[in-house]
Amino acid sequence: MKVRERADTYLTLFFNALGTKVLIPVIFLEDVKDGVNEINTID
């Protein structure tokens, strides 16, 4: 996972969609799920 690109994406979304408080957590949760799946796949 490219942490810096992720951070830039979140910041961009945050400033572009300040009124949309649902968008960022949803995308973040999707990334967390992907991360968990990757970790489970490594085993």
C-alpha positions in Angstrom: 0.0 0.0 0.0 1.3 3.4 -0.9 0.7 5.3 2.3 1.7 8.7 0.9 -0.7 8.5 -2.0 -3.5 7.3 0.3 -2.9 10.3 2.6 -3.0 12.7 -0.3 -6.2 11.1 -1.5 -7.8 11.4 1.9 -6.7 15.0 2.2 -8.0 15.9 -1.2 -11.4 14.2 -0.5 -11.5 15.9 2.8 -11.1 19.4 1.5 -13.2 18.8 -1.7 -16.1 17.2 0.2 -16.1 18.9 3.6 -19.9 18.8 3.6 -19.9 15.1 2.8 -19.0 13.5 6.1 -20.0 10.0 5.0 -17.6 9.7 2.0 -14.3 9.6 3.7 -15.1 7.0 6.4 -16.7 4.7 3.8 -13.6 4.8 1.6 -11.4 4.4 4.7 -13.3 1.3 5.8 -13.1 -0.2 2.3 -9.3 0.3 2.5 -9.2 -1.3 6.0 -11.1 -4.3 4.7 -8.7 -4.6 1.7 -5.8 -4.4 4.1 -7.2 -7.1 6.4 -7.8 -9.3 3.4 -4.2 -8.8 2.2 -2.9 -9.8 5.7 -5.1 -12.9 5.8 -3.9 -13.8 2.3 -0.2 -13.7 3.3 -0.7 -16.5 5.7 
